[in-house]
Amino acid sequence: MPTVLRFGRVRVMIYTNDHRPAHVHAWEGRKQAVFNLKCQGGPVNRLAQSLEPHIAS
């Protein structure tokens, strides 16, 4: 799962082929939170697809 954002010890990640509703996973160590997303401009899958080539593996 690619990390799309880091702040402090928290990593925010998106599975590009994950289930709906659109969401992100936030991890701090072994603790996880899942946040559902709503976007006015269309599916978040398009956002994840456009970010994927720019994320270092």
BELURNOR-V171184 format. One record per residue. N is the residue number from 1. OMEGA is omega as a letter, one per 20 degrees, with the letter a starting at -180 (NA if undefined). BURIAL is I if it has 24 or more other ideal C-beta (glycine too) atoms within 12 Angstrom, else O. D_FIRST is the distance of its C-alpha to the first C-alpha in Angstrom with 2 decimals. Layout:
<<N/OMEGA/BURIAL/D_FIRST> <N/OMEGA/BURIAL/D_FIRST>>
//
This chain:
<<1/a/O/0.00> <2/r/I/3.82> <3/a/O/6.57> <4/a/I/9.30> <5/r/O/11.98> <6/r/O/13.54> <7/a/O/16.90> <8/r/O/18.69> <9/a/O/16.71> <10/r/O/14.33> <11/r/O/10.74> <12/a/I/9.71> <13/r/I/6.22> <14/r/I/6.13> <15/a/O/5.24> <16/r/O/7.79> <17/a/O/9.86> <18/a/O/9.95> <19/r/O/13.50> <20/j/O/15.96> <21/r/O/16.99> <22/a/O/14.59> <23/r/I/12.82> <24/r/I/10.42> <25/r/I/9.42> <26/a/I/11.31> <27/r/I/11.49> <28/a/O/14.61> <29/r/O/15.00> <30/a/O/14.87> <31/a/O/15.65> <32/r/O/13.43> <33/r/O/14.61> <34/a/O/13.66> <35/r/O/15.38> <36/a/O/16.57> <37/r/I/17.20> <38/r/O/20.37> <39/r/O/21.00> <40/a/O/24.55> <41/r/O/23.86> <42/a/O/21.94> <43/r/O/18.72> <44/r/I/15.53> <45/r/O/14.06> <46/r/O/16.23> <47/a/O/14.85> <48/r/I/11.21> <49/a/O/12.84> <50/r/O/14.96> <51/a/O/12.42> <52/a/O/10.27> <53/a/O/13.22> <54/a/O/13.64> <55/r/O/10.42> <56/r/O/11.20> <57/NA/O/9.34>>
//
